[in-house]
Amino acid sequence: MAIKDLELEQLDVKTAFLHGDLEEQIYMKQPEGFEVVGKENHVCLLKKSLYGLKQSSRQWYKKFDSFMVSINFSRFNYDSCVYFKKLSSGEFIYLLLYVDDMLIVASNMKEIVRLKEQLGSAFEMKDLGAAKRIFGMEILRDRPNQKLFLSQKEFAGNVIRRFGMEKAKIVFTPLAIHFKLSAAMSPKSEHEKKYMENVPYSSAVGSLMYLMVCTKPDIAQAVSVVSRYLACPGRRHWEAVKWIFRYLKGTINAHLEFGGNGILTGYVDSDFGGDLNKRRSLTGYVFTLGGCAISWKSTLQFTVALSSTEAEYMAITEAIKEAIWLKAFLGEIASLGDPIMVFVTTKVPFI
């Protein structure tokens, strides 16, 4: 998108879940304060979905999907929330849906306006104009240089202040090697337990996890480690979380930069028996396109590897599965035909 200098517009659906059509008979009690006089014991038969129903999100998606198909859009085979349509000019217009948020991408602004009008005729929409922020991520564009940037600087700053780390000393590694965390460091005495009850451990790790998922692949391994102790964290675990905040403070201006040329490339590694609790190994991989990370993961393997070779193969398997999906997905967008290079710790490329 950045290289082709396409337009990027954002829309929001108002009360999205109220648009769904119910397929079952569902009854509800009359809302408090709105009971019909003389029929207080009666119930209401719902004609439309409501917020709070288990099927509300599903019914909203089915409603939206049928509408997009009716205006001649096709759904991606590898991502059911991405729609596209080939225009008479031979170019494409794309719509990306996430619950009630939408991004529209196309080179022709007139086609975007036309799609907005079609959507507005079917749903109550809020036109947010050129996309500048979505899901807490700031979208910045340098159109003369064909660059697009994703940043969470504001969110990261708020998180650092929220947990009182704004005056902390900066460090330059996400998690220092002297942090050998284990479940044995969980509180044992009543004094330690009482101390940790006042520590916002889960909230802090959740905030770090959101940063990691969106724009901070560099803290993926560190967040994976500290998130293992959410059930019963100890002081040493909390020190590790604060260390990540110190690193985050020093890299708050870092962002993802899209717009370079290059083939899809993956890098995968594993540590053998790195988890001190169950001796499971860690799988870590990152895929880049044009030099920018587009997919990453750092997680414990499901089973215990009996050797470092087995741990490597288990990690490679996960990375190759992601590579297959990425190639298929990108192939639908840009007819990607180049082989994917996946590099492992042995320095031997897998194609």
C-alpha distance (Angstrom), angle and dihedral (degrees) to the residues before:
residue distance angle dihedral
M1 . . .
A2 3.80 . .
I3 3.82 93.8 .
K4 3.81 92.4 50.2
D5 3.83 91.7 43.7
L6 3.80 92.8 -128.7
E7 3.79 124.4 178.3
L8 3.80 116.2 -103.2
E9 3.81 118.0 -160.0
Q10 3.80 130.8 175.4
L11 3.80 132.4 -145.0
D12 3.78 134.9 -179.4
V13 3.81 126.2 -155.8
K14 3.79 114.7 -136.9
T15 3.82 114.6 -132.7
A16 3.80 90.5 -10.3
F17 3.81 97.2 178.8
L18 3.80 91.8 58.1
H19 3.82 90.5 67.4
G20 3.80 95.5 67.0
D21 3.80 121.4 107.6
L22 3.79 115.2 -133.9
E23 3.79 119.8 -127.5
E24 3.82 95.6 -168.6
Q25 3.78 133.8 55.7
I26 3.79 106.8 -102.8
Y27 3.78 126.4 178.3
M28 3.78 129.0 -164.8
K29 3.76 137.3 -172.5
Q30 3.77 116.4 -100.5
P31 3.83 109.7 -91.6
E32 3.78 114.0 -100.8
G33 3.78 110.2 -94.9
F34 3.81 93.2 19.6
E35 3.79 100.8 73.6
V36 3.82 116.5 141.1
V37 3.79 109.5 -115.9
G38 3.76 110.8 -109.4
K39 3.84 92.5 12.9
E40 3.77 100.5 69.1
N41 3.81 91.9 132.9
H42 3.81 93.9 53.2
V43 3.81 123.2 100.7
C44 3.80 131.2 -141.9
L45 3.80 125.2 -113.7
L46 3.78 107.9 -139.0
K47 3.79 117.9 -131.4
K48 3.82 95.3 179.6
S49 3.79 134.0 31.3
L50 3.79 120.1 -94.4
Y51 3.77 134.7 -155.4
G52 3.78 108.6 -88.6
L53 3.80 97.5 39.0
K54 3.79 114.8 120.3
Q55 3.80 91.8 -130.1
S56 3.82 97.7 44.5
S57 3.80 96.4 100.7
R58 3.80 92.5 44.9
Q59 3.80 93.3 49.2
W60 3.80 91.2 48.1
Y61 3.79 90.8 52.7
K62 3.82 92.6 48.3
K63 3.81 89.8 50.6
F64 3.79 92.4 49.5
D65 3.79 93.4 43.7
S66 3.80 93.0 52.7
F67 3.81 89.8 49.8
M68 3.81 93.5 51.2
V69 3.80 90.7 49.2
S70 3.82 89.7 49.9
I71 3.83 90.8 58.7
N72 3.81 91.3 50.5
F73 3.80 99.6 -99.5
S74 3.79 119.5 143.0
R75 3.78 126.2 -142.3
F76 3.79 121.3 -126.8
N77 3.79 114.3 -108.6
Y78 3.80 92.5 -140.1
D79 3.81 99.8 40.8
S80 3.79 118.8 32.2
C81 3.81 92.7 -160.6
V82 3.81 96.4 60.6
Y83 3.81 119.3 83.8
F84 3.79 130.3 -175.1
K85 3.77 140.1 -177.1
K86 3.79 129.9 -166.4
L87 3.78 112.0 -130.0
S88 3.79 127.6 -144.7
S89 3.82 88.5 -104.3
G90 3.79 90.0 61.8
E91 3.80 92.9 -109.6
F92 3.79 126.2 113.4
I93 3.78 137.2 -122.6
Y94 3.81 118.3 -152.2
L95 3.79 132.4 -160.6
L96 3.79 121.6 -165.1
L97 3.81 117.9 -163.7
Y98 3.80 128.0 -162.1
V99 3.82 110.2 174.5
D100 3.84 98.9 -64.3
D101 3.82 99.7 -15.6
M102 3.79 121.4 93.1
L103 3.77 137.2 -170.8
I104 3.80 120.3 -163.9
V105 3.80 119.8 -160.1
A106 3.80 125.7 -170.2
S107 3.79 141.6 126.8
N108 3.81 93.6 -127.3
M109 3.80 113.6 70.6
K110 3.82 91.0 -165.6
E111 3.81 90.3 61.9
I112 3.80 90.4 50.2
V113 3.82 90.8 51.7
R114 3.79 89.8 48.9
L115 3.81 91.6 51.7
K116 3.80 90.5 48.3
E117 3.80 89.8 54.3
Q118 3.81 91.2 49.9
L119 3.79 91.6 49.9
G120 3.80 91.3 46.2
S121 3.79 91.0 54.3
A122 3.81 91.1 57.4
F123 3.81 103.4 33.1
E124 3.76 137.0 24.9
M125 3.78 102.1 -103.6
K126 3.77 138.0 -174.1
D127 3.80 112.9 -146.4
L128 3.81 108.4 -144.9
G129 3.80 94.9 -179.7
A130 3.80 121.1 -144.5
A131 3.79 109.6 12.8
K132 3.80 111.2 -104.5
R133 3.79 103.8 150.4
I134 3.77 134.8 17.7
F135 3.83 131.0 168.0
G136 3.79 90.5 -7.1
M137 3.81 92.3 -53.5
E138 3.77 120.3 122.0
I139 3.81 114.9 -136.1
L140 3.79 113.3 -151.0
R141 3.79 124.7 179.1
D142 3.77 133.4 -159.7
R143 3.78 97.5 -170.7
P144 3.84 97.7 175.8
N145 3.82 88.6 59.0
Q146 3.82 94.4 36.2
K147 3.81 94.1 -119.6
L148 3.78 133.2 140.6
F149 3.81 123.7 -168.5
L150 3.80 131.2 -159.9
S151 3.79 115.4 -160.1
Q152 3.80 138.8 168.7
K153 3.79 96.4 -170.3
E154 3.79 94.3 130.9
F155 3.80 93.8 46.7
A156 3.81 92.0 46.1
G157 3.80 91.1 49.9
N158 3.79 91.3 50.7
V159 3.80 91.1 49.6
I160 3.80 92.8 49.3
R161 3.81 91.1 51.5
R162 3.80 92.8 42.9
F163 3.80 91.2 59.8
G164 3.81 95.2 40.6
M165 3.81 97.0 -111.1
E166 3.82 98.7 123.1
K167 3.83 92.1 106.1
A168 3.80 96.3 41.0
K169 3.79 121.0 122.6
I170 3.79 114.9 -100.3
V171 3.81 120.6 -113.9
F172 3.78 128.1 -167.9
T173 3.80 104.0 -140.7
P174 3.82 125.6 65.1
L175 3.80 91.3 -132.7
A176 3.80 124.9 3.9
I177 3.81 119.2 -128.0
H178 3.81 92.2 -118.5
F179 3.83 89.6 71.7
K180 3.81 101.5 95.1
L181 3.79 97.1 168.8
S182 3.78 124.2 -168.2
A183 3.80 140.4 157.7
A184 3.81 88.0 -102.1
M185 3.82 87.2 75.5
S186 3.80 91.9 63.8
P187 3.84 116.0 113.5
K188 3.80 116.0 -76.5
S189 3.79 104.0 170.0
E190 3.78 126.0 61.8
H191 3.80 89.1 -118.9
E192 3.83 91.9 57.7
K193 3.80 92.1 45.5
K194 3.80 91.6 51.1
Y195 3.80 90.6 48.9
M196 3.82 93.1 51.4
E197 3.81 92.0 47.5
N198 3.81 87.2 71.3
V199 3.80 94.1 47.5
P200 3.86 114.5 95.7
Y201 3.79 92.0 -139.8
S202 3.81 99.1 146.6
S203 3.80 92.9 45.4
A204 3.82 92.2 48.9
V205 3.81 94.0 48.6
G206 3.81 90.4 46.1
S207 3.80 90.7 54.3
L208 3.81 91.2 48.7
M209 3.79 89.9 47.7
Y210 3.80 91.7 55.3
L211 3.81 90.4 51.9
M212 3.79 90.6 47.7
V213 3.79 94.0 50.3
C214 3.81 94.9 49.0
T215 3.81 111.9 34.3
K216 3.82 112.0 -17.3
P217 3.81 111.6 78.2
D218 3.82 88.5 155.4
I219 3.82 91.9 74.1
A220 3.82 96.0 44.6
Q221 3.81 95.6 103.3
A222 3.80 93.7 44.2
V223 3.81 92.9 49.0
S224 3.80 89.9 47.3
V225 3.81 89.4 56.9
V226 3.81 99.0 47.8
S227 3.81 93.4 42.2
R228 3.83 90.5 65.7
Y229 3.80 90.7 74.2
L230 3.80 101.7 50.8
A231 3.79 91.7 116.7
C232 3.82 95.7 57.3
P233 3.82 115.1 3.1
G234 3.78 123.0 -177.0
R235 3.79 134.3 -157.1
R236 3.79 93.0 -90.2
H237 3.80 90.4 52.6
W238 3.81 89.7 51.3
E239 3.82 90.4 50.5
A240 3.80 88.3 55.5
V241 3.81 90.8 51.6
K242 3.80 90.5 50.8
W243 3.80 89.1 50.0
I244 3.81 89.1 57.2
F245 3.80 89.0 51.4
R246 3.81 89.5 52.7
Y247 3.79 89.6 52.6
L248 3.80 90.4 46.3
K249 3.79 90.4 53.5
G250 3.80 90.4 55.8
T251 3.81 93.4 48.3
I252 3.79 98.8 38.8
N253 3.82 92.0 121.1
A254 3.82 93.5 52.8
H255 3.81 115.3 111.9
L256 3.77 143.2 167.0
E257 3.80 113.8 -92.9
F258 3.79 119.4 -158.1
G259 3.76 127.0 -172.4
G260 3.78 109.3 74.9
N261 3.79 127.0 121.5
G262 3.76 123.1 -117.5
I263 3.77 145.1 99.6
L264 3.78 125.9 -77.5
T265 3.80 107.5 -86.7
G266 3.79 130.8 -175.6
Y267 3.78 134.0 -161.1
V268 3.80 122.2 -164.7
D269 3.78 134.9 -179.3
S270 3.79 140.8 160.8
D271 3.78 138.1 -160.9
F272 3.78 117.3 -137.1
G273 3.80 113.8 -122.2
G274 3.78 93.6 -20.6
D275 3.79 94.1 153.0
L276 3.80 106.8 87.6
N277 3.80 93.0 -160.8
K278 3.81 103.9 55.9
R279 3.82 100.2 3.3
R280 3.77 92.1 -120.3
S281 3.79 119.2 153.5
L282 3.79 128.1 -122.2
T283 3.80 125.4 -116.2
G284 3.77 116.3 -153.4
Y285 3.78 129.9 173.8
V286 3.77 140.9 157.4
F287 3.81 130.7 -168.3
T288 3.77 122.4 -155.6
L289 3.78 132.3 -166.0
G290 3.76 117.9 -166.9
G291 3.79 88.8 -6.1
C292 3.82 94.6 -57.4
A293 3.80 124.5 110.2
I294 3.81 112.0 -113.9
S295 3.82 101.8 165.2
W296 3.79 132.8 22.0
K297 3.77 141.5 162.7
S298 3.79 139.5 -178.0
T299 3.79 116.6 -179.3
L300 3.78 142.9 136.6
Q301 3.77 116.4 -92.3
F302 3.80 116.6 -109.2
T303 3.81 95.8 -122.9
V304 3.79 135.8 32.6
A305 3.80 112.5 -95.2
L306 3.82 115.2 -136.7
S307 3.80 93.8 -150.5
S308 3.78 141.4 12.8
T309 3.81 88.4 -106.6
E310 3.80 91.2 56.3
A311 3.81 90.5 47.9
E312 3.81 89.6 52.0
Y313 3.79 92.9 50.4
M314 3.80 91.7 48.6
A315 3.80 89.4 51.9
I316 3.79 92.6 46.4
T317 3.81 90.1 51.1
E318 3.81 91.3 56.7
A319 3.79 91.8 46.4
I320 3.80 93.6 49.0
K321 3.81 91.2 50.9
E322 3.79 88.8 54.2
A323 3.82 90.6 45.9
I324 3.81 91.4 53.6
W325 3.80 91.6 51.2
L326 3.82 93.7 45.2
K327 3.79 92.6 50.1
A328 3.80 91.6 49.1
F329 3.81 92.5 46.8
L330 3.80 95.1 46.2
G331 3.79 89.4 44.2
E332 3.79 89.5 62.5
I333 3.80 90.2 52.1
A334 3.77 103.5 40.2
S335 3.81 106.5 4.6
L336 3.79 90.2 -110.4
G337 3.77 108.2 -161.4
D338 3.80 103.2 162.7
P339 3.80 118.2 110.0
I340 3.80 117.1 -104.2
M341 3.78 115.8 -119.3
V342 3.80 113.4 -146.6
F343 3.80 115.0 -174.4
V344 3.79 122.5 -159.0
T345 3.80 131.4 -170.2
T346 3.81 91.3 -90.0
K347 3.83 86.9 66.9
V348 3.81 89.2 -125.2
P349 3.84 111.9 130.4
F350 3.78 117.8 -130.9
I351 3.81 115.5 -152.2
